Amino acid sequence: MMSCEQHDYLEIACLYHYEIRLTLTTGKHITGIALDTCRNENKEECLKLNTGQQIYLLPLPDLVSMTATRPNPHFQHIDFS
């Protein structure tokens, strides 16, 4: 389960629309602009990510880590596990 502090970093990424690179529990990597947190049709809390080609709703338990693709004053890399 994600801690409040870890969740705060997701919210910061969304607030500033940072481009981030996510590592998922499947081992897949996905890069895009963090848009918002929301719930999907299964009522799972998700990160809404715009890759430029598609908008994804990624359930938070599926996230292993998040890396900012550009320097920023808030975070560079966050591990969610």
C-alpha positions in Angstrom: 0.0 0.0 0.0 1.2 3.5 -0.9 2.1 5.8 2.0 0.6 9.3 2.2 4.1 10.8 1.5 4.4 8.7 -1.7 0.8 9.7 -2.7 1.8 13.4 -2.2 4.5 13.0 -4.8 2.0 11.7 -7.3 -0.2 14.7 -6.6 2.7 17.1 -7.1 3.5 15.4 -10.5 -0.1 16.0 -11.5 -0.3 19.6 -10.1 2.7 20.6 -12.2 2.0 18.3 -15.1 5.4 16.8 -14.9 6.6 14.3 -17.5 7.3 11.1 -15.6 8.6 7.6 -16.3 6.7 4.9 -14.4 7.8 1.4 -13.8 4.9 -1.0 -13.4 4.7 -4.3 -11.5 4.7 -6.1 -14.8 8.2 -4.7 -15.5 6.8 -2.4 -18.2 7.9 1.2 -18.4 5.6 4.0 -19.6 6.4 7.7 -20.0 3.9 10.5 -20.1 2.4 13.7 -18.5 0.8 13.2 -15.1 -2.7 14.6 -15.3 -4.7 13.7 -12.2 -5.6 11.0 -9.8 -9.0 9.4 -10.2 -11.0 6.2 -9.9 -11.6 3.7 -12.7 -14.7 1.8 -13.4 -13.6 -0.8 -10.7 -13.4 2.0 -8.2 -9.6 1.6 -8.0 -7.6 4.8 -7.3 -5.6 5.5 -10.5 -3.0 7.9 -12.0 -4.2 9.5 -15.2 -1.3 9.6 -17.6 -1.1 11.2 -21.1 1.5 9.6 -23.3 0.7 11.8 -26.2 -0.9 8.9 -28.0 -3.3 7.7 -25.4 -4.6 8.5 -21.9 -4.0 5.7 -19.4 -5.7 5.1 -16.0 -3.0 3.2 -14.1 -4.1 1.7 -10.7 -1.8 2.9 -8.0 -1.0 -0.7 -6.7 0.5 -1.4 -10.2 3.1 1.4 -9.7 6.6 0.3 -8.6 8.4 3.6 -9.2 8.2 7.1 -10.7 11.1 9.1 -12.2 10.9 12.7 -13.3 12.2 13.1 -16.9 13.4 16.6 -16.2 14.9 18.2 -13.1 12.5 19.8 -10.7 12.6 21.1 -7.1 10.3 18.4 -5.7 11.5 14.9 -6.6 13.7 12.9 -9.0 12.8 9.3 -8.2 10.2 7.8 -5.9 9.9 4.1 -5.1 6.4 2.9 -4.2 7.3 -0.6 -3.1 
